[in-house]
Amino acid sequence: MSRKIELLAPGGDVEAIKAAVIAGANAVYCGLNAFNARNRAHNLSYDELIGVLRLAHKYDCEVFLTLNVVILEQELLTLIKLLNKLVNSGIDGIIVQDLGIFNLVKKHFPTLDIHASTQMTTHNEGQILFLAKIGASRLNLSRELNLTEIKSLTAVAHDHNVLTEVFVHGALCIAFSGQCYSSSVSVGNSGNRGRCSQACRDEYETTAEGHRFPLNLKDNSAYFDLPELVDAEVDSLKIEGRIKDAHYVYTVTDTWRKQIDQFVETGKLRSDDSNLHRVFNRDFTNSFLKGDLNKNMFIDSPRDYAVQHAVQIQEAVSIKHIAEVKKNLYSKKNALGDELKEKIKYLSIAKQALTLRFSGKLGEPLCLTMSVGEGSEDSNAEGVSVDTASNNKIHTLHTASILSAANEKSIDSAVLEKNFKKFTTEGFTLKAFDCSNLDAGLSLPLRELTVLKNSAAKLLNNTTAVIPHVEVPALAKKKSASPNPSMSILIADVKDIPLCDLTTADVYFKLPESWKKDCDKHIKIFQENPRLIPWFPAVLIGKDYDESVRLLEQVRPLRIVSNNTGVAYKAFEMGIEWIAGPFLNTTNSYALLTLKEELNCAGAFISNEINHQQIKNIARPNNFKLLYSIYHPILMMTSRQCFFQQTVGCNKPTIEDGCMLKCKKATTITNVKGVSFAVDKQRGGYPSIYNDEQFLNFDIVKELSGLFDEFFIDLTNIGAGSKAELDKAQLVEHFERFISGGDDTIPAQQHLSNMITVSTNAQYIQGL
């Protein structure tokens, strides 16, 4: 087998990265102190990143930098400064969630390689085409996909020169990544900003099925699924764990390295996975990969299962035997730790010592000799030698012009220091600046110094020309196309279609996440009610995506709203006007530009996670609408797994195809603080959890009406839980009066407040 299988390991700090490199990772992914989705990891300083790059590349290991959070408007200048540095750093790729970064990189930093983060929830063919068009070179497939789906999507990706990654080991979120707002809603720490507080690991009041941790999944391990992943032609096998320590990273990476190597060499798997059980784990499951979503995927404790596993394997019962098992486990863990310490003790990411020596005489060129400490063994490059005594790499460069007698200002140490002392600081410490062998009273055209400096910088930049700093022009802020924003409503039941007769508002009809194959039910709804505008959900996998595309082809609506970039791409191909829905997490001007310029998007909902200050300076593209939802149930998480198995129970041992189409269960779970959340699902939808409060934001209508073209209200019953259904006709009337302004605003707001008694706009107040 000749195809390379990349083993991609996590690096939350320098020691973990060293552990990954020495354990045989082909690549590591790590984050800086900003813009990355593992805020709780130690992360790296920029200087540490440069040292890590040099160390990793010495071992033929690539380094990918995580910039996988949504970006706020006021952070764009800082982000652009970072991108200007990264283009000259030697970084092998950046991992991205925010659509705005795609626009910035494609236009201004095209040498950077972009990888689409798992936060982009990639799970259908259209999304792959979308990501390929906007500039992704690889993508991380959703953890919920099975092997058949992975194989099919990888083939599509390869057809479009895009690589695929699959998570093969580590923690599993029960929610679709990028579609979980539980931490944001409950404690104000957004997973889309790297501050997830892991509500899925929280303790809840004991459910009817007797569980205290009803959302807690076992860890993922595809250790014995390697042949199927190879058959699927997946390019990268990714280990989760940027908040794990170096010991964990070393053990898991080393174990996987040996598994891959043996399979490549012999076609056979190692049967021993004991080391994986000796580091932190919550027991293991491969059920997502197998497409077998069963009750055994859950474990009723989020804590380390290593001891329990060892006791179980040894069938220890007596206190003495259990103690012996624990002692043996810790002894083997310590041995692995000692092995790691020994292997990495000489690995350094310290800056290399740099000495600059200038020499020259009248009638000779100016000579620059650079000595770089801890240099390469390679001395074949032109103008490069190695000092065998110190193992320093020596670079010698000369100017094209010769030194002449100076008429006025001469080339002296002050002039040279001004031009060279700060021309490169990344990865180097300037130890000496020596001009003792440069004769006095000599002159040289200053342009020659610039050429010499650029040549020196190129040598220190791994013989790659230094890319000049890019000034990205500021985007002009534009007001709403209309001084009076309109209203739009969302329904999900044909019985609510008569609401169309009560308003001139746009009426969106929410489509399901699961479709019955070749069923024309929803096609007929739109054909019989041309006033309705299709609203597509965030997750559409396999046949459900295919059926969504079929609806577009049969109905050919004038306009849609899509929370799924795959459907959006298809609409773009068909010339159908489309609006980016609220679950695309749009938070900045450049994200809007990506949508407009790459897929001719007509408008976008601004994320409900950001506040007044974070919204007000967003600049819209020309002929582009901005929308905002002022009233809706607050989604906390959506899952391909079943929330009912561990709560109210279900007689089915595993989720079947018909479950999503038929099941319409609803219940609540209550955390130990006494706060209850609705566990609900639309028929044909994924199980979801909603906050106990509705989102209701009067403030934005008063404060930022001039920015928006449309304010939206959700009139579906999804997420209502045990709450009584409100009179939708009255809601339409009062919201329309409130949004229109004038004398009716205050009484309309009072009526709405009296009707919607349990509400919040906390996200709008706190922001990201």
C-alpha positions in Angstrom: 0.0 0.0 0.0 1.7 3.2 -1.2 -0.9 5.9 -0.2 0.2 7.9 2.8 -2.0 7.7 5.9 -1.4 10.8 8.0 -1.5 10.5 11.8 -2.6 13.9 13.1 -2.0 14.5 16.8 -3.1 17.2 19.2 -0.8 19.7 20.9 -2.2 21.8 23.7 1.2 22.9 24.9 4.8 22.6 23.9 5.4 19.4 25.9 2.4 17.7 24.3 3.7 18.7 20.8 7.1 17.3 21.6 5.4 14.1 22.8 3.4 13.9 19.5 6.5 14.5 17.4 8.6 11.9 19.1 5.8 9.4 19.1 5.7 9.5 15.3 2.9 11.9 14.4 3.0 13.0 10.8 1.3 16.3 11.8 0.3 18.1 14.9 -2.5 20.7 15.4 -2.1 23.4 18.0 -3.4 26.9 18.9 -2.2 30.3 19.9 -3.6 32.2 22.9 -6.2 33.7 20.6 -8.6 32.6 17.9 -8.7 28.9 18.7 -11.4 26.6 20.0 -9.6 25.1 22.9 -9.5 28.1 25.3 -8.9 25.8 28.2 -5.7 24.4 26.7 -2.4 26.0 27.7 -1.8 27.0 24.0 1.3 28.6 22.6 2.8 32.1 22.3 3.8 33.1 18.8 7.5 32.6 19.6 6.8 29.1 20.8 4.9 28.4 17.6 8.0 29.4 15.6 10.2 27.1 17.7 7.6 24.3 17.4 7.7 24.6 13.6 11.5 24.3 13.5 11.4 21.3 15.8 8.5 19.5 14.0 9.9 20.1 10.6 13.2 18.6 11.6 11.3 15.4 12.3 9.3 15.7 9.0 6.2 16.5 11.0 3.8 19.2 9.7 2.1 21.8 12.0 -1.4 23.1 11.6 -2.6 26.1 13.5 -6.1 26.3 14.8 -7.9 29.5 14.1 -11.2 27.7 14.5 -13.5 30.2 16.1 -16.0 32.7 14.8 -14.3 36.1 14.4 -15.8 39.4 15.8 -15.7 42.6 13.7 -13.4 44.4 16.2 -10.9 41.5 16.0 -10.3 41.7 12.3 -7.3 44.0 12.5 -5.6 41.7 15.0 -6.4 38.7 12.9 -5.0 40.4 9.8 -1.7 41.2 11.6 -1.5 37.5 12.6 -2.1 36.3 9.0 0.7 38.7 7.9 3.1 36.9 10.2 1.9 33.4 9.4 2.6 33.7 5.7 6.3 33.9 6.6 6.3 31.4 9.4 6.4 28.1 7.5 3.1 27.0 9.0 1.7 24.0 7.0 -2.0 24.9 7.3 -4.6 26.9 9.3 -7.7 25.2 10.6 -10.7 27.5 10.2 -14.4 27.8 11.2 -15.2 31.4 10.3 -16.2 32.0 6.7 -14.6 35.4 6.8 -11.1 34.0 7.0 -11.6 32.2 3.7 -12.2 35.5 2.0 -9.2 37.2 3.7 -6.9 34.4 2.9 -8.0 33.8 -0.7 -7.6 37.5 -1.6 -4.7 38.6 0.5 -2.8 35.6 1.9 -3.1 32.9 -0.9 0.0 31.0 0.2 -1.7 29.9 3.4 -3.3 26.5 3.2 -6.9 26.4 4.7 -8.4 23.4 6.5 -12.1 23.4 7.3 -12.6 22.7 11.0 -15.0 20.1 12.5 -16.9 23.2 13.7 -18.2 23.6 10.1 -20.3 20.5 10.5 -19.4 19.0 7.1 -21.6 16.0 6.3 -22.9 16.2 2.7 -21.7 16.5 -0.8 -22.8 20.0 -1.4 -20.9 21.2 1.6 -17.7 19.7 0.2 -18.3 21.5 -3.1 -19.0 24.7 -1.2 -15.7 24.4 0.8 -13.7 23.5 -2.3 -15.0 26.7 -4.0 -14.2 29.0 -1.1 -10.6 27.7 -0.8 -10.4 24.7 1.5 -7.6 22.2 0.8 -8.9 19.7 3.3 -11.9 19.3 5.6 -12.8 17.5 8.8 -15.8 15.3 8.4 -18.5 15.3 11.1 -17.8 12.8 13.9 -21.4 11.5 13.6 -20.9 9.9 10.1 -20.6 6.2 9.5 -18.0 4.5 7.4 -20.2 4.2 4.3 -20.9 8.0 4.4 -17.2 8.7 5.0 -16.2 6.7 2.0 -18.7 8.3 -0.3 -17.9 11.9 0.9 -14.1 11.3 0.7 -14.5 10.2 -3.0 -16.4 13.5 -3.7 -13.7 15.5 -1.9 -10.9 13.8 -3.8 -12.7 14.5 -7.1 -12.4 18.2 -6.1 -8.8 18.0 -4.9 -9.8 18.3 -1.2 -8.4 16.0 1.5 -10.5 14.5 4.3 -9.8 14.0 8.0 -11.7 11.8 10.4 -11.5 11.8 14.2 -10.4 8.4 15.3 -9.7 8.7 19.0 -10.8 10.8 21.9 -13.7 12.7 23.4 -17.1 12.6 21.6 -19.5 15.5 21.8 -23.1 14.4 21.8 -24.1 17.4 19.8 -23.1 18.2 16.2 -20.0 20.3 16.4 -20.6 23.9 15.5 -24.3 23.5 16.3 -24.0 23.4 20.1 -25.0 26.5 22.0 -25.5 24.9 25.5 -22.5 26.5 27.1 -23.2 29.8 25.5 -26.8 29.8 26.7 -26.3 28.4 30.2 -23.1 30.2 31.3 -22.2 32.6 28.6 -19.2 30.6 27.4 -19.6 29.8 23.7 -18.3 26.7 22.1 -17.9 28.7 18.9 -15.3 30.8 20.8 -13.4 27.9 22.4 -14.9 28.3 25.8 -17.2 25.2 26.0 -18.1 24.4 29.6 -19.1 20.9 28.6 -22.8 20.9 29.6 -23.0 17.4 28.1 -20.8 16.2 30.9 -22.9 17.8 33.6 -24.9 16.0 36.3 -28.7 16.2 36.1 -31.4 15.0 38.4 -31.8 11.3 38.0 -33.9 10.5 34.9 -36.8 8.0 34.6 -34.2 5.6 33.2 -32.0 6.1 36.3 -29.2 8.2 34.8 -27.5 11.2 36.3 -25.3 12.0 33.3 -27.8 11.4 30.4 -25.9 13.3 27.8 -22.4 11.8 28.5 -21.0 9.7 25.7 -18.1 7.3 25.9 -14.9 8.2 24.1 -14.4 7.5 20.4 -11.9 4.8 19.4 -11.5 3.5 15.8 -8.4 1.6 16.7 -9.7 -1.7 15.2 -11.5 0.1 12.3 -8.3 1.1 10.5 -8.8 -1.2 7.5 -12.2 0.3 6.8 -10.8 3.8 7.1 -8.0 2.9 4.7 -10.5 1.4 2.3 -12.5 4.7 2.5 -9.3 6.4 1.4 -9.4 8.9 4.3 -6.3 11.1 4.2 -5.8 11.9 7.9 -6.6 10.1 11.1 -7.1 12.7 13.8 -6.6 12.3 17.5 -8.7 14.6 19.8 -7.1 16.0 22.9 -5.7 19.6 23.0 -6.6 19.8 26.7 -4.9 16.5 27.4 -1.3 16.3 28.8 1.9 15.2 27.1 1.7 11.7 28.7 -1.8 11.2 27.1 -0.7 12.5 23.7 2.5 10.4 23.7 0.7 7.2 24.7 -2.2 7.5 22.2 0.0 8.7 19.3 2.6 6.0 19.9 -0.1 3.3 20.1 -1.8 4.5 16.8 1.6 4.9 15.1 2.4 1.2 15.8 -1.0 0.1 14.6 -0.7 2.0 11.3 2.8 0.9 10.7 2.0 -2.8 11.3 -1.1 -2.6 9.1 0.9 -0.9 6.2 3.7 -3.4 6.5 1.7 -6.6 7.0 -2.0 -5.9 6.3 -2.8 -7.1 9.8 -3.8 -5.2 13.0 -2.3 -5.3 16.4 -4.8 -6.8 18.9 -3.4 -5.1 22.0 -5.0 -1.7 22.8 -4.2 -1.9 26.5 -2.2 1.4 26.5 -5.2 3.3 25.2 -7.0 2.2 28.4 -4.1 3.3 30.7 -4.6 7.0 29.9 -7.7 9.1 30.5 -10.8 7.6 28.8 -14.5 7.3 29.4 -14.5 3.8 28.0 -14.7 3.5 24.2 -17.2 3.2 21.5 -17.0 3.1 17.7 -20.8 3.2 17.2 -20.9 6.4 15.1 -18.5 4.8 12.6 -20.5 1.6 12.6 -23.8 3.4 12.2 -25.1 1.6 15.2 -26.4 4.3 17.5 -27.3 2.3 20.6 -27.6 2.8 24.3 -24.2 1.4 25.0 -22.6 4.6 23.6 -23.5 6.3 26.9 -21.6 6.1 30.2 -23.0 7.4 33.4 -19.9 9.2 34.5 -17.6 11.7 32.8 -14.6 10.7 34.9 -11.6 8.6 34.0 -12.5 5.0 33.4 -8.9 3.6 33.3 -9.0 2.1 36.8 -12.4 0.6 36.4 -11.4 -1.0 33.1 -8.3 -2.5 34.6 -10.3 -3.9 37.5 -12.9 -5.3 35.1 -10.3 -6.9 32.9 -8.6 -8.6 35.8 -11.9 -9.6 37.3 -10.7 -8.1 40.6 -13.2 -8.4 43.4 -11.3 -8.4 46.7 -9.9 -5.2 48.2 -6.4 -6.7 48.0 -6.7 -7.7 44.4 -8.2 -4.3 43.4 -5.3 -2.6 45.1 -2.8 -4.7 43.2 -4.5 -4.0 39.9 -4.4 -0.2 40.6 -0.7 -0.4 41.6 0.1 -2.3 38.4 -1.8 0.3 36.3 0.0 3.2 37.9 3.3 1.5 37.5 2.8 1.0 33.8 1.6 4.6 33.4 4.7 5.9 35.2 6.9 3.7 33.0 5.3 5.4 29.9 5.9 8.7 31.5 9.5 8.0 32.1 9.9 6.8 28.6 8.5 10.0 27.3 10.7 12.2 29.6 13.8 10.4 28.3 12.8 10.8 24.7 12.1 14.5 24.8 14.6 15.8 27.3 17.0 17.1 24.6 14.3 18.5 22.3 14.3 22.3 22.3 12.2 25.0 20.7 14.5 27.8 21.9 15.4 30.6 19.5 18.5 30.0 17.4 21.5 32.2 18.0 22.2 34.5 15.1 25.4 36.4 14.5 25.8 39.0 11.7 29.3 39.9 10.5 29.9 42.6 7.9 33.2 42.9 6.1 34.5 44.8 3.1 37.3 46.9 1.6 37.5 49.6 -1.1 36.8 48.1 -4.5 35.3 44.9 -3.1 31.6 43.9 -2.5 30.1 44.2 1.0 30.1 40.8 2.5 27.6 39.5 5.1 28.3 36.3 7.0 25.5 34.9 9.1 26.1 32.2 11.6 23.0 30.3 12.8 23.2 28.1 15.9 21.8 24.6 16.1 22.1 24.5 12.3 21.2 21.8 9.8 23.7 19.1 8.8 23.0 19.9 5.2 25.9 21.9 3.7 25.1 21.4 0.0 23.3 24.7 -0.5 25.2 27.4 -2.4 26.9 29.9 0.0 26.3 27.6 3.0 28.8 25.8 5.1 28.8 24.1 8.5 31.1 24.9 11.3 31.8 21.3 12.4 33.1 22.4 15.8 29.9 24.2 16.7 27.5 22.6 14.2 26.5 26.2 13.2 25.2 26.9 9.7 27.2 29.6 8.0 25.6 31.7 5.2 27.8 34.1 3.1 26.3 36.7 0.9 27.8 39.6 -1.2 26.4 42.7 -2.8 26.4 43.1 -6.5 28.1 46.5 -6.4 31.5 47.2 -4.9 32.3 49.6 -2.1 33.5 53.0 -3.1 35.0 55.9 -1.2 32.3 57.9 0.6 31.7 61.5 -0.4 29.3 62.2 2.5 27.6 59.5 4.6 29.5 56.2 4.8 28.3 52.7 5.4 29.1 52.1 9.0 27.9 50.0 11.9 25.1 52.5 12.8 23.7 52.4 9.2 23.9 48.6 9.1 22.3 48.1 12.5 19.4 50.4 11.5 18.8 48.3 8.4 19.5 44.8 9.7 19.1 44.5 13.4 15.3 44.1 13.4 14.8 42.6 10.0 14.2 39.2 11.5 13.3 38.3 15.0 11.1 35.2 14.6 13.0 32.1 15.7 16.3 33.9 16.2 18.2 35.7 19.0 20.7 38.2 17.7 23.8 37.4 19.7 26.4 39.5 17.9 26.5 42.3 15.3 30.1 42.7 14.1 31.4 45.3 11.7 35.1 45.1 12.9 36.2 43.9 9.4 34.5 46.7 7.5 36.8 49.5 6.5 35.7 53.0 7.4 34.8 55.7 4.9 33.2 53.5 2.3 29.9 53.9 0.5 27.3 51.7 -1.3 23.9 52.5 -2.9 21.2 52.0 -0.3 19.2 49.8 -2.7 22.1 47.3 -2.5 21.5 47.1 1.3 17.8 46.4 0.6 18.7 43.6 -1.8 21.2 42.1 0.6 18.7 42.3 3.5 16.0 40.6 1.4 18.4 37.8 0.4 19.4 37.3 4.0 15.8 37.2 5.1 15.0 34.6 2.4 17.9 32.4 3.6 16.6 32.6 7.2 13.1 31.9 6.0 14.0 28.4 4.7 15.0 29.8 1.3 11.5 31.2 0.8 11.2 34.8 -0.2 9.7 36.9 2.6 6.2 38.0 1.6 5.7 41.7 2.2 3.2 43.0 4.7 -0.3 43.3 3.2 -2.5 46.3 4.0 -6.1 45.1 3.9 -8.5 48.0 3.1 -11.3 48.7 5.6 -14.8 47.8 4.4 -17.3 50.6 4.1 -20.3 50.3 6.4 -23.6 50.6 4.6 -27.0 51.3 6.1 -30.1 49.2 5.5 -31.5 49.3 2.1 -34.9 50.2 3.7 -35.4 52.7 6.5 -38.1 50.5 7.9 -37.2 46.9 8.4 -39.9 44.3 7.5 -41.0 41.3 9.5 -40.7 37.6 8.6 -42.1 34.5 10.3 -41.3 30.8 10.4 -43.9 28.0 10.6 -43.5 24.3 10.4 -47.0 22.9 10.2 -49.6 23.2 7.4 -52.2 24.1 10.0 -50.4 27.4 10.4 -50.5 28.3 6.7 -53.6 30.5 7.2 -51.3 32.9 9.1 -50.2 34.1 5.6 -53.6 35.8 5.3 -53.0 37.9 8.4 -49.8 39.6 7.3 -47.7 40.9 4.5 -44.6 39.4 6.1 -42.4 36.8 4.4 -43.4 33.4 5.6 -40.8 30.7 5.8 -41.7 27.1 6.1 -39.3 24.9 8.1 -38.3 21.7 6.4 -37.4 18.5 8.3 -33.9 17.1 8.8 -35.0 13.6 7.9 -37.0 12.9 4.7 -38.9 9.9 3.5 -37.3 8.9 0.2 -39.2 9.9 -2.9 -42.0 11.4 -0.8 -43.6 14.5 -2.5 -45.4 15.7 0.7 -43.3 18.9 1.1 -43.0 19.5 -2.6 -46.8 19.7 -2.8 -46.9 22.1 0.2 -44.8 24.6 -1.7 -46.5 24.0 -5.1 -49.9 24.6 -3.5 -48.7 27.5 -1.4 -46.4 29.7 -3.5 -46.3 32.3 -0.8 -44.2 30.0 1.4 -40.4 30.2 1.3 -38.4 27.0 2.0 -36.3 27.1 5.2 -33.6 24.4 5.3 -32.1 23.1 8.5 -28.4 22.9 9.4 -27.9 19.2 9.2 -28.8 17.1 6.1 -27.0 13.8 5.7 -27.2 11.3 2.9 -30.7 10.8 1.5 -31.9 13.8 3.4 -29.6 16.0 1.5 -30.6 14.3 -1.8 -34.3 14.8 -1.0 -33.7 18.5 -0.2 -32.0 18.9 -3.5 -34.9 17.1 -5.2 -37.3 19.6 -3.6 -35.2 22.5 -5.1 -35.3 20.9 -8.5 -39.1 20.2 -8.4 -40.3 23.4 -6.8 -37.6 25.9 -8.1 -38.5 28.5 -5.5 -37.6 32.1 -6.1 -35.9 32.3 -2.7 -34.8 30.1 0.1 -33.2 30.3 3.6 -30.6 27.7 4.2 -28.7 26.9 7.4 -26.8 24.3 5.4 -24.0 25.3 3.0 -24.6 22.2 0.9 -28.1 23.2 0.0 -26.9 26.8 -0.4 -24.3 25.6 -2.9 -27.0 23.8 -4.9 -29.2 26.9 -4.9 -26.3 28.9 -6.2 -25.7 26.4 -9.0 -29.4 26.6 -9.9 -29.6 30.4 -9.8 -32.0 30.4 -6.8 -31.8 33.4 -4.5 -30.7 32.3 -1.0 -30.3 33.7 2.5 -27.8 32.4 5.0 -29.7 31.2 8.1 -28.9 31.9 11.7 -27.1 28.6 12.3 -24.3 29.5 9.9 -22.9 31.6 12.8 -22.2 34.8 10.9 -20.4 37.4 13.0 -18.3 39.6 10.7 -18.2 41.6 7.5 -15.7 39.2 5.7 -18.0 36.2 6.3 -20.7 38.2 4.5 -18.3 38.8 1.6 -17.4 35.1 1.3 -21.1 34.3 1.0 -21.8 37.1 -1.4 -18.8 36.9 -3.7 -18.4 33.1 -3.8 -22.0 31.9 -3.8 -24.0 35.0 -4.8 -25.8 35.0 -1.4 -28.6 37.6 -1.2 -28.4 38.1 2.6 -27.6 36.6 5.9 -28.9 36.3 9.5 -26.4 37.8 12.0 -25.6 35.4 14.8 -27.8 35.7 18.0 -24.7 35.0 20.0 -23.2 38.5 19.5 -24.2 41.8 21.2 -24.9 45.4 20.2 -21.3 46.5 20.1 -20.2 43.4 18.2 -23.0 43.9 15.6 -23.1 47.6 15.0 -19.9 47.9 12.9 -20.5 45.0 10.6 -20.3 46.2 7.0 -22.7 44.7 4.5 -21.8 44.0 0.8 -23.6 45.8 -1.9 -27.2 44.6 -2.6 -27.1 42.4 0.4 -29.7 42.0 3.1 -29.1 41.7 6.9 -31.6 39.8 9.0 -31.9 39.1 12.7 -34.2 36.8 14.8 -35.8 38.7 17.6 -38.0 35.8 18.8 -37.3 32.1 18.8 -36.8 29.0 21.0 -33.2 28.9 22.1 -31.5 25.8 20.7 -28.9 24.4 23.0 -27.8 21.3 21.1 -28.9 18.9 18.3 -27.7 15.3 18.1 -27.7 12.3 15.8 -27.9 10.2 19.0 -31.1 9.9 20.8 -31.7 12.0 24.0 -34.7 9.8 24.9 -32.8 6.6 25.5 -31.2 7.9 28.7 -34.2 10.1 29.9 -37.7 8.7 29.4 -36.4 5.5 27.8 -37.1 3.7 24.6 -37.8 0.1 23.8 -35.7 0.1 20.7 -32.1 -1.0 21.4 -30.7 1.2 18.6 -31.9 4.2 16.5 -33.5 3.1 13.3 -34.2 5.0 10.0 -37.8 5.4 11.0 -37.1 6.9 14.4 -36.6 10.5 13.1 -39.6 10.3 10.8 -42.0 8.9 13.3 -40.9 9.8 16.8 -42.3 12.9 18.4 -41.4 12.4 22.0 -40.8 15.3 24.3 -39.5 15.5 27.9 -37.4 17.7 30.2 -34.1 17.2 32.0 -33.3 19.2 35.1 -29.7 20.0 36.1 -28.6 20.0 39.8 -29.2 23.7 40.0 -32.9 23.0 39.4 -33.0 24.5 35.8 -35.1 22.4 33.4 -34.5 22.1 29.6 -36.9 20.9 27.0 -35.9 17.7 25.1 -37.9 18.0 22.0 -38.0 17.1 18.3 -39.9 18.0 15.2 -41.3 14.9 13.5 -38.7 14.3 10.9 -36.1 16.1 13.0 -33.1 15.3 15.1 -33.6 15.2 18.9 -32.7 18.6 20.3 -32.5 20.4 23.7 -33.8 23.9 24.2 -33.5 26.4 26.9 -36.4 26.9 29.3 -36.6 30.6 28.2 -37.6 31.9 24.7 -35.3 34.4 23.1 -37.0 37.8 22.9 -35.1 40.9 22.0 -36.9 44.2 21.9 -33.7 46.2 22.3 -32.1 45.5 18.9 -35.2 46.8 17.1 -34.9 50.1 19.0 -31.1 50.3 18.8 -30.1 48.9 15.4 -33.1 49.1 13.1 -31.0 51.1 10.6 -28.7 48.1 10.1 -31.3 45.5 9.4 -33.7 44.8 6.5 -35.7 42.2 8.3 -36.6 41.1 11.8 -37.7 37.5 12.2 -40.0 35.6 14.6 -40.2 31.9 15.0 -43.8 30.6 15.4 -43.0 26.9 15.3 -43.9 24.8 18.3 -40.5 23.1 18.4 -38.7 23.6 21.7 -41.9 24.6 23.5 -41.6 21.6 25.8 -44.3 21.8 28.4 -45.0 25.5 27.7 -48.5 26.3 26.6 -48.9 27.2 22.9 -49.4 30.9 22.4 -52.0 32.5 20.1 -49.9 32.9 16.9 -52.3 35.3 15.2 -51.9 37.7 18.2 -48.2 37.3 18.1 -48.1 38.2 14.4 -50.3 41.3 15.0 -48.3 42.6 18.0 -44.8 41.9 16.5 -45.8 43.6 13.3 -47.0 46.7 15.2 -43.9 46.7 17.3 -41.5 46.4 14.4 -43.3 49.1 12.3 -42.6 51.6 15.1 -44.7 54.7 15.7 -47.4 55.1 18.4 -48.2 51.4 18.5 -44.6 50.4 19.6 -45.0 50.7 23.4 -48.5 49.0 23.7 -47.4 46.3 21.3 -44.3 45.6 23.4 -46.4 45.4 26.5 -48.8 42.9 24.9 -45.9 40.7 23.9 -44.3 40.9 27.3 -47.7 39.8 28.8 -47.9 36.9 26.4 -44.3 35.7 26.5 -43.7 35.4 30.2 -40.5 33.3 30.2 -37.9 35.0 28.0 -34.4 36.3 27.8 -32.1 38.4 25.6 -29.0 37.5 27.7 -26.9 36.5 24.7 -27.5 40.0 23.1 -26.5 41.6 26.4 -23.3 39.6 27.1 -22.2 38.7 23.5 -19.2 36.6 22.7 
